[in-house]
């Protein structure tokens, strides 16, 4: 985000030369939400168009995280929600941290929290799943904030979002 000064993940992907394709991949919990692959030195992200736009935005930021952090590993395989998501996946964890840091401004999160707003209300206000806010809390804690999340999210939380963007 600093390099390209672009807060919109769709525009960021374009600026980075990442080809983004949005196509229907299904609307069940088991449907693929999106994936990243690198082929012939070109980076590709596919996003499930059956998901609501706010969820597509989160999935795109997550996949950009893979493009930035794991592009070498993607030469061999695609990153997508039903192949690599598990609670021990370091790459999924890192992509979630990337998405949380990219999409959620420190000041905006801490301002909402200073208004004595509950964790889940903050997530709703920011239009993100509580699990993504939990990942942002982890980042803020590393930055020195005395902050605790009421939940402990797994790296695979995006896999369990329904087509309505709600946890199932």
N, C-alpha and C positions, 0 to 999 in steps of 0.2 A: 504494500500500500504506500509506503514512504517513497519507494523508487519511482512508482508511476503516479503517485498522488491521486489515486482513484478509489473513492469509497464504494463504488458500485461494482460488484463482482462480475457482472456481464461485460461492462466496459473494461475492467481489469483484464479479463481473459482475452478480449480483443487486443488490448495494448500489448499483452505478452505473446501474441501470436498463437494463442491456443484456439483450435477449432472447436466450437461448441455446437452440438447438435441437440435439439430438443425433439423428442419423439415419444409416442405412447409406448409404455413398457408394462402397462397393467396397473390396476388400482387396488390390488389386494396387499395385505401386509407382506406377503412373500415376494411381491413384485420387486424387481430391481429399481432402486431409486436413482441410480446414476453410476457412472464409472469413468475412470481415466485410463488411457493407454497411450503409449508412445510407439509410433511405427514410422520407420524411415525418417527419423529425426523430426517428425511432426508430432505435436502433442494434441490429443483429441479428448474431449470430455463429452459424454452423452448424459443428458438429464431427462428424467421421466416427465413428460408433459401431462400425465394424468394426475400429478401432484399439484396442490395449490401453489400459487406463485411464491408466497413467503417460504415454503418448504423447498421449492426449487432453488431459491436464492441460497439457502443454507447448504443444500446438497452441492451447489456449484462452488461455494466457498470451500467446502470440505474437499472437493475434488481438485480445486486449485492448490490446496495444501499438499495433496499428493504430487501435483505437477511440480511444485517448488521443492518439496522436501524429498521426494522419492522417485524422481524422474529416471534415475538409473535402473532402479528395480523394475520400473514399468516397461523396460525394453523386453522383458521376458513374459510379462503377464499383465492383464488389466486389473486395476483396483476397482472392485465393485462390492456392493453390499452383501451379496450372498456367498462370496468366495473367501473374503479376507476378514470379515467381521467376527471377532471373538474377543472375549474379555482380556485376553493376554496379548492382543495384537498391538505392538508398539507403534507400528505405522498408522493404524487407525486412531490410536490415542493422540499421536502427534498431529494428524490431520484435523481432529476435533479441536485441539488446542489452537491450531492455526485459524480455523473457522471462527472460534469464539473470540480470539484476539482481533481478527479482521472485522467481524461484523458488529462487535459490541465495544463501544468507546468506554474507556475507564471512567471518564467524567460523567457520562450519562448513567452508567450503572451505579456509581457511588452516590450520585445526586438522588436517584430514585430511592436508594437504600436509606439515605439520610432523612428522607421524608417519613421514616418509620413504616415504609411499605413492606409488606410481607414478600418473601422470596418468590412465591408463585405468582403474586400480583405483578412483581417486577418482570418476570418472564412473559406474562401476558401482555403487559404494557410494551415490551420490546419486541413482541411477536416472534418469540423463539421458544422452543421446548425448554422446560426446566432443566433438562440434562445439559443443554448447551450453556445455560447460565451457570450451572455447576462447574463446567470446564472454565468459564471466565473467572469464577470465584477462585479456582486453583491458581490461575495466573495472578490475580490480585493478591492472593496470599503470598506468593513468591516475591511480589513487589513490595511486601511489607505491611499490607493491610491486615488488620486483625478482623478476619472475616471467616465465618464458618457456613458452609452449605448444609441445609437440612437433608440433603440427599447425597448419595454416592453413585454417580453414573458410571456405567460400563462403556467401553469403547464402541460397543455395538448398538447404542441407543437409536441411531438413525434407522437401523434395520426394522425397528419396531414401530415406526410412525405409520399411521394408517393414511389412507388417501385424503382424509380430512385434516391431516396434520396433527392429529392427537395421538397421544400414547395409547397403546392397546394393552 
